[in-house]
Amino acid sequence: MLIRNTNLKRFIRDLHSEDIDRVADLWLDCNIKAHAFIPAEYWIHNFDMVKSMLPLAEVYVYENENMIYGFVGLNGEYIEGIFVSKECQSCGIGTQLLNHIKGIRNKLQLKVYQKNTRAMHFYLREGFEILSEDVDEATGAKEYIMIWQPER
């Protein structure tokens, strides 16, 4: 569990090769827990592919005392996902990761499953707007396409 001591070493940094196992496990755990409306087998089936793609992706991790508690993946301006360990959700890690990438991009876009109301409300609270609705072909689940642009 995340220790709330202000003297601890916390920061956001690039993904390192030695982080792959932890980040992949976090990806799987978060997806299964956040998307109960999608069979867990879907995420398990995609685990090895995602793990193999991580070293090629733009990924930033949230680290606290040499332990990774969250990460965000980017593909250009597209957010592949923000993942925070269950025990650390609602501690501000997702917001810190999002603010980090807002600082390096002029525009961000993502897709969020409509049934993942927690994530949808998080992105709305953080200034994203719903552009349109779609259906994820792989899962058949309805999703929103959302966008963020800084105020001018």
Long-range contacts (C-beta under 8 A, 24 or more apart in sequence): 1-87, 1-88, 2-64, 2-69, 2-85, 2-87, 2-88, 2-91, 2-93, 3-64, 3-65, 4-91, 8-64, 8-65, 9-63, 9-64, 9-65, 9-66, 10-62, 10-63, 10-64, 10-65, 11-62, 11-63, 12-60, 12-61, 12-62, 12-63, 12-96, 12-97, 12-100, 13-60, 13-61, 13-63, 14-59, 14-60, 14-61, 15-54, 15-55, 15-57, 15-59, 15-60, 15-61, 15-71, 17-55, 19-61, 19-68, 20-51, 20-54, 20-55, 21-51, 22-68, 23-54, 23-59, 23-61, 23-68, 23-71, 24-50, 24-51, 24-54, 26-68, 26-70, 26-71, 26-83, 26-85, 27-71, 27-81, 27-83, 29-85, 29-86, 30-83, 30-84, 30-85, 30-86, 31-83, 33-86, 34-116, 34-118, 34-119, 35-113, 35-115, 35-116, 35-141, 37-113, 37-115, 37-141, 38-113, 38-139, 38-141, 42-138, 42-139, 60-97, 60-100, 60-101, 62-93, 62-96, 62-97, 69-93, 70-94, 70-97, 71-97, 72-97, 72-98, 72-100, 72-101, 74-101, 74-105, 77-105, 77-106, 77-107, 77-108, 77-109, 78-108, 78-109, 78-110, 79-108, 79-109, 79-110, 81-110, 94-122, 95-126, 98-126, 102-148, 102-150, 106-149, 106-150, 107-147, 107-148, 107-149, 108-147, 108-148, 108-149, 109-145, 109-146, 109-147, 109-148, 110-145, 110-146, 111-136, 111-143, 111-144, 111-145, 111-146, 112-143, 112-144, 112-146, 113-139, 113-141, 113-142, 113-143, 114-141, 114-142, 114-143, 114-144, 115-141, 115-142, 120-144, 123-148
